[in-house]
Amino acid sequence: MTAWTIRRARQDELTDWDARVQANPDGGQWTQGLAYARLKAQERLHPVFLVLARGETTVHALALEHRSAAGRFWYLPLGPGAAFDDLAGIADALRAAREDVTKGVFAIKLEPFEVDTPERREALRAAGLRATNTIQQNVHTVLVDLTPPVDDIFAGFNKKLRNHIRNAIKHGYRVEKAPHSEETYEQMYALMQTVAGGKGVATMKSYDYYRTLWSELCERGQGHFWFGYDGAHDGPQASAFMIGFGRYALAKDGGSVPDRAIRGGAHLMRWTAMQWFKEQGREVYDTYATPPSWQADDESHRMHGPGVFKRLFGPITDHLPSHDLVLDEARYRLFLRLLLPIERRVRRRPWGIW
C-alpha cells in the first residue's frame, strides 16, 4: 500500500485554503480554516498549513504551533480531516518527517471528529497515539441530519420541541437573519452576557475576541447571525451566531433575555436556521456543546442547562477525545511536568490546549 506523504502547503494553495479543507474526507471542519487560524494567532499559536497525500487522496490540515523551551508542539483542531482508517498511516508519515516537515516538533495533538467507540480508541492506541483531554466543546454534542425532507426532520424532533416551535409561530415570535455589522456584534455580545443570571457563559471571552471571530467568518461568508423578537423587549429577545462550513452547520454562540414573553422562541430560531442551512447545502446541524452522554442528567455539570435544551433536537453524540502523537518522549515529559506548570502560572498557556 502506498505510504502517506506530508509537506507544507504552497502559497498558491492558501488562496483557496478553505475550499480545500471543505473537500477533506471528513466533510470539512471550520477549525481547520483560515478564520480559526487567524483567531488563534492572537493566542500565540502559529499556523502551519499541511498537505497530506496518498494516491488520489489529499487532505489539507491546519496545525497550530505552540513554541516553548522544549521545542514546538502542534495541535490539529478537529483534524487532520482524514478518514478514520487513514489515521495510523498519517501518524507514520508524521513520524517519518522528523528530519523535514516536523523537525523540532516534540508532540502533535490530533483530534479526529469521529464517534467515540472502544474499538476506535484501541485502533488509535495501537497506532501509537495517547488519549488525552477534550478540547473542542462540540466533542460532545447533538447532531441533526439535514438530508431528509424538512417535514421528516421536524417529525423526528421531540414532541415537546415541536410544541415549542408551534407555540412560538402561533404567538408571533419573529426570527430575522441579521447583517454582520458592529451593531450586530455589540447586540450579540450583550445578549451573551444575560445568560446564567447575568454572569455569561463560564468560558466567555472578551468582546475583541468575539469580534475577531465573527468578522473573520462573516467576511468569508461562513458566519451568520439570527435575532429573535417577541415584541416585549426593546430589541432582540434572543440571538445566535452560527457557522456554515463544509457539510456542517454549527450553532457557535447564543444569548437571550431570560424573561421571554413567548415560549419557544429560541427553539424556533434554531429550526429557522436549520432550514436555511439545508437550503445552502449543509448536511449536518451541530448544536455545539453538551455534557458527555453519561453525564446528561448531572445537574452539577456546567453544560447541563444547555444540554437539556439541545437534547430536544436529538440524542447526544460523543466523539473521540484528543490524542497525542509523541515524537520526542524526553521533551514531551519535560514540557508536561516542568514547563507547562510554569506557563500556567505566568498565563502563557494558549487557551484550552492542555
Secondary structure, DSSP 8 states (H G I E B T S, - for coil): ----EEEE--HHHHTTHHHHHHTSTT---GGGSHHHHHHHHTTT-EEEEEEEEETTEEEEEEEEEEEETTEEEEE-TT-----GGGHHHHHHHHHHTTTTTTTTEEEEEE----B--HHHHHHHHHTTEEE----SGGGEEEEEE-SS-HHHHHHTS-HHHHHHHHHHHHTT-EEEEE--SHHHHHHHHHHHTTHHHHT--TT---HHHHHHHHHHHHHTT-EEEEEEE-SSSSS-SEEEEEEEETTEEEEEEEEE-SS-SSTTHHHHHHHHHHHHHHHTT--EEE------GGGTT-TTSTTHHHHHHHGGGS-EEEB---EEEES-HHHHHHIIIIIHHHHHHTT-S-TT--
